[in-house]
Amino acid sequence: GDWGTGQDYMARTEYSWETEMAILKTAFAQYDLDCNGVLDREEIGAALHELGLDSSKAEIDMIFEAYDTNKDGVIDLSEWLGQSSPEFRTAVLLAFKDLCE
């Protein structure tokens, strides 16, 4: 997908690891629309759409291939935190940056 200039943004931010994890956890909770503790394909698609990223089936398939490490068909919080690419993290941090200001 097209992640824009995320790495440039990250180079200019001063988020600590703890702050970044807190933002990612907040984003996970917001995207977990049915509050069942995992993200399914529909929720990931909605998250990508909300972030202004490619939410095609192919993109969602790529995310599940990378994130769903136990291959159970959903992404749990530990998978979400452990597998986030720098570009995806940047998109999430940009979307939730007001939490840090």
N, C-alpha and C positions, 0 to 999 in steps of 0.2 A: 504493500500500500504506500501511499504518499504521506510521509510523516513530516514533511516541511523542514523547517530549520530548527528542529528540536534540540539538537546537540549544541547549537549556538546559544540557545536560550539557557540550557543547563550550565553552560560555561559561565554565564553571568549571574546565576542564582547561588545563594549561600545556604540552601537548605541542608540541615544536618541529616544524617541517616535516620535518626529518630523521627524528625519532622516528616521526612519523605514517607516513612513507613506509616505514620499516622494518617497522612493524606491518602495513601493507597488503601488503607483499611476503611477510611470514610467513603472513598469512591466505591469500593467493593460493596459496602452496605447499601449505598444508594442504588447501585446497579442490580442488587439482589432483590428484584421486584416482588417476588413472592416470599421473601424473608425465610428461605429454607436453608440458608447457609452455604449455598453453592450457586454458581452462575451457569445457566444452560445456554444453548446456542441462541435462543431468542433474546435472552438478556444481554449476551455479548453483542449481538447485532444491534440492539437498542443503544448500548453503550457506545459502540463505534459511531453510530449515526449521530448521537448526541455530541460526541467529540469532533464531529465533522470529518471523520475518517471513512475509508472504504468499508462498507458493511455488506459487501457481496458474499454469496455463499462460499466462493473460493477463498476470500479473506478470512471468513469465520473458520473454515476448514483449516487454514494455515495456523490460526491462533490456537485451535484445539490440538493440532498436531504438536505444537510447541509447549503449550501450557498444561494440557491434560496428561500429566506424567504417569498417572496410574491407569489411564485409558478407561475410566468409568463413565465417560460421556458428559461429565460436568467439571467445572473448575472450582476447587475449594479455595479457601483463603490462603493456605500455605502454598498452593500451586500459583495463585495470583501474585503473591509477594515474591516467590522464588524465581519465577520465570519471566517476569516483566522485562521486555527489551527496553533499552535506554530510550528509544523513540516513543514507545507506548507510555512509559513512565512520564516522559516529558509532556505528552498530550494530556495525560491525567492531571499532572501537576499544574499545567496551564489552566485546565478547566476548574481546578479547585484552589487556585492560587490565593483567592480571597481568604481562605482559612488561615493563611500565614501572615497576612498583612494587618 
